[in-house]
Amino acid sequence: MARKDWSGLYAAHRSALVAYATPILGSREAAEDVVHDAFIKFSPIGADGERGVGYLYRIVRNLALDVLKRRRVEARAHTAEPPDWAQPARQASPEQHALHREELRLVARALDALPAEQRAALEMYRLGGATLEEIAARLGLSVATAHRHVRAAMARLAEELDRAGG
């Protein structure tokens, strides 16, 4: 296709290509830029006129989709808020700190009121991560008794927290 034919092709199809790209991009200005870029990339050497126009529409569509992808990537990069994992941990309010301190005082008071073996079993299980078998071996108890101590201590703590909350 000669240079003159190429410019005639551009003149004949420019407005239709702009109209084709505008709904994809949502902007006539962006569509005009894409059509211009498409004609720069368009190489109709050896192509007949109809095949060349179809190829030109494909170039316009692909360039328009590339523009949309670029916009999405840029929009993600420019978000005002960083992702959750990059944000600082939320700080509790002074009221929440006071409530947590009061709960800790209640738990400490309830722990102090527990029999020594129950408290030791509970501390090993909940704070030390010991298994019931390890607790039984350390305290010289059966596994069933170690389980009863842990369960009874947890129930007592739950009762104290419920009583204070209600």
C-alpha positions, 0 to 999 in steps of 0.5 A: 500500500502506497503512502498516499493510500495509507493517508487516505485510509487514515482520513477515511477511517479515523472518525469511525475508529475514534467512535469505536475506541471512545466507549472502550476508553470512556473519553474521546480524547483518549480514543483519539490518542489511541487511534493516532498511535494505531496508525503509527503502528499500522503497517499495511505493506502487502495487505489489501484494503479490507484486511488492512482496515480489520487489522487497524481496528484490532490495533485500536482495540488492543491499544485501548485495552492496554490504556485501560490496564495501565490506568488500573495499575496506576490507580492501584499504585496511587490509592490513598490507603496502604494495604492492611498488612502495611498499616500500623496496628490499631491502638486501643482507646483509653476506655478499652485499656481501662476495661482490659486492666479491670479484667486482668485484675479480676482474673488475677484475683480469681487465680489467687483464689484457686487451690494451688494444684488447680492454679498450677495446672491451669497456668501450665496448660493455658500459659505454658502450652503443656499437654494434660499428660505433661501436667499430670507427670509434673504434678504427680497426678493422673491425666483425668485429675489434671483435666479436672483441675484445668476444667474446674479452674477455667470454669471458676475464671469464667464465673468470676468474669461473668459475675463482674460483667453482669 
